[in-house]
């Protein structure tokens, strides 16, 4: 049950980040992906209390991947708003 809750939390946070990257013209999905890739070890270290609940390190990497996918899909839909008003 905790697995599904974590997936939903990371996906919702990814959608919110995708809205931010879609509405801000200077911020892109690739920037967020690079930041998450460089901080992935830190994210795993911050999630070490989840190891006692049976969450593995590989599952945390899957959560990060789900976050990046949610950001990219949300960015794609929300990117049309600033491009409409900039041109």
C-alpha positions as CSV (number, residue, x, y, z in Angstrom):
1,X,0.0,0.0,0.0
2,X,2.9,2.3,0.7
3,X,4.3,1.6,-2.8
4,X,1.1,3.0,-4.4
5,X,1.0,6.0,-2.2
6,X,4.6,6.9,-3.0
7,X,4.0,6.5,-6.7
8,X,1.0,8.8,-6.5
9,X,2.9,11.4,-4.4
10,X,5.9,11.4,-6.8
11,X,3.6,11.6,-9.8
12,X,1.5,14.5,-8.4
13,X,4.7,16.4,-7.5
14,X,6.0,15.7,-11.0
15,X,2.8,17.1,-12.5
16,X,3.1,20.2,-10.3
17,X,6.7,20.6,-11.4
18,X,5.7,20.1,-15.0
19,X,3.1,22.9,-14.7
20,X,5.9,25.2,-13.4
21,X,8.3,24.3,-16.2
22,X,5.6,24.6,-18.8
23,X,4.6,28.1,-17.7
24,X,8.1,29.5,-17.1
25,X,9.8,29.9,-20.5
26,X,13.4,29.7,-19.2
27,X,12.9,26.4,-17.4
28,X,12.8,23.1,-19.3
29,X,12.3,19.5,-18.5
30,X,15.9,18.6,-19.4
31,X,17.1,21.0,-16.6
32,X,14.9,19.2,-14.1
33,X,16.0,15.8,-15.3
34,X,19.7,16.8,-15.1
35,X,19.2,18.2,-11.6
36,X,17.4,15.0,-10.4
37,X,20.1,12.8,-12.0
38,X,22.9,14.6,-10.2
39,X,20.9,14.5,-6.9
40,X,19.7,10.9,-7.2
41,X,22.2,9.7,-4.6
42,X,21.1,12.4,-2.2
43,X,17.4,11.5,-2.8
44,X,18.1,7.9,-2.0
45,X,20.0,8.9,1.1
46,X,17.1,11.1,2.2
47,X,14.7,8.1,1.7
48,X,16.6,5.7,3.8
49,X,13.9,5.7,6.5
50,X,11.7,3.9,3.9
51,X,14.1,1.0,3.9
52,X,12.6,-0.2,7.2
53,X,9.2,-0.4,5.4
54,X,10.5,-2.7,2.7
55,X,11.1,0.0,0.1
56,X,14.3,-0.8,-1.8
57,X,16.8,1.5,-3.4
58,X,15.8,0.4,-6.9
59,X,12.2,1.3,-6.2
60,X,13.3,4.8,-5.2
61,X,15.0,5.1,-8.6
62,X,11.8,4.0,-10.2
63,X,10.0,6.8,-8.3
64,X,12.5,9.3,-9.6
65,X,11.9,8.0,-13.1
66,X,8.1,8.3,-12.6
67,X,8.7,11.8,-11.4
68,X,10.6,12.7,-14.6
69,X,8.0,11.1,-16.8
70,X,5.2,13.1,-15.0
71,X,7.2,16.3,-15.4
72,X,7.7,15.7,-19.1
73,X,4.1,14.9,-19.9
74,X,2.8,17.8,-17.9
75,X,5.3,20.2,-19.5
76,X,4.2,19.1,-22.9
77,X,0.6,20.1,-22.2
78,X,1.3,23.3,-20.4
79,X,4.0,24.6,-22.7
80,X,1.5,25.8,-25.3
81,X,0.2,28.6,-22.9
82,X,3.4,30.8,-22.9
83,X,4.1,30.1,-26.5
84,X,0.7,31.5,-27.4
85,X,1.3,34.8,-25.6
86,X,5.1,35.2,-26.4
87,X,4.7,35.1,-30.2
